[in-house]
Amino acid sequence: MGFSVWRPGFGNPPATPLSGCVKFYCFCCSPVADLTLTRQFSLESHSRAIDSCDDVAELRRVAKTLLSAWHLQADMTRHYGAQAMGIASAAL
């Protein structure tokens, strides 16, 4: 079992976000194939750790942590993007 990462506002989310291979989408919704070897290794090792975990409570904790980090990253991206464009981030 793998997971997919979908970015809001960039196409439709995968129909089954927790099935299939690990896929990362860039801003144009195409798979990112140019990850560095170090990032590919990290992605694969973390994917295998998730696959081997049978502890539902631990998986829930990790999922909630990742969800929080995702929302924080989205907020920071929105904030800095607004700064770069010279608009108030609250207007977005």
N, C-alpha and C positions, 0 to 999 in steps of 0.2 A: 504494500500500500504506500502511496506517495501523497503528495499534496500539490496544489496549484496555487500560485500567487496571482491574484487579479487586482488590478488597480482601478478603483472607481473612476468613472468618467471616461474610460478607455475601452469601450465595447461592452459586450454582455459578459457576465461572469460565467465560468464553466458550469455546465449543468450539474455535475457532481464534483464539487470542489475537493473532496477527500479521496478521489479514486484516480487511477491512471498513473502516469509518470509525473515526476517532478518537473514542472514547467514554470518558467519565469517569463513574463511578458514585458516588452519595452513599451514606450509611449505609443507606438503605432500598432500594438497588439500582436507583434510577431515574436516568436521565441528568440531570446537573447542567446546567441551562440558564441559570443566572444568573451566569456568569463575567463579570468586568468586561471592558470593551473592551480594556484593556491586556493582561489575561491571555489573552483570545481571540486577540489579535495575536501574543503570545508563543507560544502553543500552535500557531497556524497556521504561523508562521515556522519553529519547530523541527520541526514535522511535515514541512514541505516540505524542510528540510535532510536529514532522515532519508530521505525519498522519493528525493532526488537523489543520495544516497551509493551508490556502486558498490563501495566498498572494504570487503570482508567483514571484514578485520582491524579496521578502524576501527569498524564496526558492532558487532563483538563487544566491543571495548573500551568503547564507549558502553553497551551492554547490561549488561555486568558492573558498570560504574559506577552505573548506574541501579538494578540489583538490590541492590548494597551500600547505596545511599542509601535504598531502600525498606525494607530490613531494619533499618537504623539508625533510620529514622523510626518503624517499628512498635515497636521496643524503647523508644524515647523516649516514644511515646504510651502504651504499656503502663505504663511507669514512672511517668509523671506522672498517668495515670489512677488507678493504685494509690495514689499519694500523695493525690490528691483524695478518694479513698474511704476513706483511712485504713487501708489494708492493705499488707502487704509485697509488693513487686513480684515477689519470688521465688516467692510463692504462686500467681501466675497462670500 
